[in-house]
């Protein structure tokens, strides 16, 4: 699996809070974002079914 980069726009207060939580959890901000994304995907798939990528799609 290739690792891709993603740029986001985030206001200063939210960025500060992200860093605060990441520091509290002993993670980098990047790792914290990945965990939040992973958890969001898992929650979505639990509610709506598995998401398949283009190469592993079940037709």
C-alpha positions as CSV (number, residue, x, y, z in Angstrom):
1,X,0.0,0.0,0.0
2,X,1.4,3.4,-1.0
3,X,1.5,6.2,1.5
4,X,-0.1,9.4,0.2
5,X,0.1,13.0,1.5
6,X,-2.9,15.2,2.2
7,X,-2.9,18.9,3.0
8,X,-5.7,20.3,5.1
9,X,-6.8,23.8,6.1
10,X,-7.4,24.0,9.8
11,X,-8.0,27.0,12.1
12,X,-5.5,27.8,14.8
13,X,-7.7,26.9,17.7
14,X,-8.6,23.4,16.3
15,X,-4.9,22.8,15.5
16,X,-4.0,23.7,19.1
17,X,-6.6,21.3,20.4
18,X,-5.4,18.6,18.1
19,X,-1.8,19.0,19.3
20,X,-3.0,19.0,22.9
21,X,-4.9,15.7,22.5
22,X,-2.1,14.1,20.6
23,X,0.5,15.2,23.2
24,X,-1.8,13.8,25.9
25,X,-2.1,10.5,24.1
26,X,1.7,10.4,23.4
27,X,1.3,10.7,19.7
28,X,2.2,13.0,16.9
29,X,-0.5,15.2,15.4
30,X,-0.2,13.1,12.2
31,X,-0.7,9.9,14.1
32,X,-3.7,11.3,15.9
33,X,-5.3,12.4,12.6
34,X,-4.8,8.9,11.2
35,X,-6.5,7.3,14.2
36,X,-9.4,9.7,13.9
37,X,-9.8,8.9,10.2
38,X,-9.5,5.2,10.9
39,X,-12.1,5.3,13.6
40,X,-14.5,7.4,11.4
41,X,-14.2,4.9,8.5
42,X,-14.8,2.0,10.9
43,X,-17.9,3.7,12.3
44,X,-19.2,4.4,8.7
45,X,-18.6,0.8,7.6
46,X,-20.3,-0.6,10.6
47,X,-23.4,1.5,9.8
48,X,-23.3,1.3,6.0
49,X,-21.2,-1.8,5.0
50,X,-17.6,-2.2,3.9
51,X,-16.1,0.2,1.5
52,X,-14.0,-1.5,-1.2
53,X,-11.2,0.2,-3.1
54,X,-11.2,0.2,-6.9
55,X,-8.9,-2.9,-7.0
56,X,-10.8,-5.0,-4.4
57,X,-14.3,-4.1,-5.2
58,X,-17.0,-6.8,-4.7
59,X,-19.4,-6.5,-7.7
